[in-house]
Each structure stands twice: as structure tokens, then as C-alpha cells.
Amino acid sequence: MSQILALDATQIVLIVLIALLVIAYPILIMRKNKKETQRMAEQTNSLKRGDKVLTTSGVYGKIVDIKLDGSAKQVTIETGTDKYKSFMTIDAYAIYQVIKDEPVIAKEIPNDKNEKNSAKDSVGKEQEKTNQNKDDKTSKIDQATTETANELKKENTKKEG
């Protein structure tokens, strides 16, 4: 009996670690779930008409109507564009993400005509280089094809002769 109660230090450490994991894991999981539930509740309560959303099933749309049906919140979203529009009514908790409109960053606009011309010149030079590279590659391919054809002709004339 005394041998069973006599434990090494490593065995004690192992038992303590297992006990900590058994206790800590559920606590950490509950905490994570609480944060996620709180985030979803805040997102659901902040929904408004005109918001662009992504549903949990991967459908993009724009909110056109919000209804409170007892304790459930239903959202009608508009999907598609122009003549291909359709409407879906879903539970508010089926909305995965509200998509924020990011500001469009304008490209730098040249201030005077010299800058515009230099920009056009640089684009023109890049196009010329690209075209020249294409021409070089094409001429190399044509040259290789011609050499191969000449070699085949020589071999055929040797076989016939």
C-alpha cells in the first residue's frame, strides 16, 4: 500500500498538468464562445438598411428590410444586379459579416502637361520594350523552326540518295 502512495516527482507533475488541462480547457472554450456570441449579438443589433453583408452560406447582398418576429430578427437582402435581382429573407444570425465600404484611393494625377507627356512617354517606352521582346522571341522560334526543317530535309535527301 505504501508503494502505491509513493510517487515520483515526475508523476506528481504529470498528474497536476493533466488536472490543469481538464479544468482549464473547458473554461477557455466557454470564454471564447462567450466572446463570439457577444460579437454576433452586437453585429446583429447594429444591422441597418443599406448594409452590404455576407451570409454564412456565402451569399453577398444588401439589406433592404429588417423585421422583428417575436424573439427572432429576420432580414431581407437583395442579391444580384440590375435585371437579375432577387430577394432573400434570412435570420439575422445567418449574417456572417457586414462589409464596410473602403474608400477608393485615387491615383496620382499629373499637375502639368509636361508630367502628362512624360507619363505617356514612359508607358510608350514600356510597350515598345514589350513588343521588342515579343518580336525577339518570335524570331528565335522562327529561326529554330527553319533550322529543324533544313536538318530534316538533309536527312531525307541522304536516305533517298
Buried (B, 14 or more C-beta within 10 A) or exposed (E): EEEEEEEEEEEEEEEEEEEEEEEEEEEEEEEEEEEEEEEBEEBBEEBEEEBBBBBEEEBEBBBBEBEEEEEEBBBBBBBEEEEEEEEBEBBBBBBBEBEEEEEEEEEEEEEEEEEEEEEEEEEEEEEEEEEEEEEEEEEEEEEEEEEEEEEEEEEEEEEEE
